[in-house]
Amino acid sequence: MNAPIPTAAAQPRLTSLSHGGGCGCKIAPGVLSDILKGSTGMPMPQELLVGIETADDAAVYRLNDEQALIATTDFFMPIVDDPYEFGRIAATNAISDVYAMGGTPIMALALVGMPISVLSTETIGRILQGGQDVCRAAGIPIAGGHTIDSVEPIYGLVAMGLVHPARIKRNADAQTGDRLVLGKPLGVGVLSAALKKERLDAAGYAAMIDTTTRLNTPGPDLARLPGVHALTDVTGFGLAGHAMEMARGANKTVRLDWSRVPLIPGVRELAGAGMVTGASGRNWAAYGHEVRLGAGLQSVEQALLSDPQTSGGLLVACDAASVDEVLATFRRHGFEQAAEIGEVLDASGDGARLRVD
């Protein structure tokens, strides 16, 4: 006998079906490092301009003197219970890696894994509709994809884009003296933890949806600025993790001025009340030994530094003379909370990749 088709009214909360939500699903950076160090290297074609060597946001392949292809993929389990918003968040997050390389998206493929015996076809359709609407806003089609029957609901995209080879912005090219600018406020992981524990109010939920569904469209305009040297987006490894990837790639140390780092309203209080994800602790366990926290910074700041950001903001390293132009570019795209948050220093003699004052 065939199993009955689930109805939307009878199914469980989306977040109850996943062991972790959004970019908090990522394999912890320490575990990932152990996995990858055993992989066998292979010769790379000279056309591959960006590969896996610096844990950058996407691969980039030169097509000709004027065009390079950006290719990336991102997918995860639900971070919210509304299926339409889950689809929007996942698609926004996936496309962000194209923007983070300085490129313009051109096409996407959908990656869909759903527990068919648990979720209704209506609910699954709403997830896909959310992704399609974000792709429409980005001006690209979903041209295909792949589906599987999965134990946990999974949705994401393969995203592709184009960039001029001279305008590729890697995460590893920061220079001593550069200033750091962050495009979005922190706290998505904290809000997702509060939501799962039913401790998130309507204002917090609205802020969470607003930031996670805001496309990082400033990327191509930032890439055109001569003073911008490096670019990445802050996602599952938190601000600390992605700032340290930038520092390691350039063999530098990053210093953050914590008082200038923008936070989503209310997240400090929620973090202080224990609303943090398991991924935050795993992140810190992997890289905390490379972080030097200033006097007065406590466990709450540590949790926020390592808080996994789903569809987080762009992190820009630019020369001091370009900071105002970088901030103006963010403002022109509607990123009012973008802020200068730190600087790039020569490598520290004590092995610290990140200093937070």
Secondary structure, DSSP 8 states (H G I E B T S, - for coil): -------TTTS--GGGG-SS-GGGGS--HHHHHHHHHTS------TTEEE-TTTT-SSEEEE-SSS-EEEEEEEEE--SSS-HHHHHHHHHHHHHHHHHHTT-EEEEEEEEEEE-TTTS-HHHHHHHHHHHHHHHHHHT--EEEEEEEE-SS-EEEEEEEEEE-GGG---SS---TT-EEEESS-B-HHHHHHHHHTT---HHHHHHHHHHHT---THHHHHHT-TTEEEEEE--TTHHHHHHHHHHHHHTEEEEE-GGGS-B-TTHHHHHHTT---HHHHHHHHHHGGGEEE-TT--HHHHHHHS---TT--EEEEE-GGGHHHHHHHHHHTT-TT-EEEEEEEE--TT--SEEE-
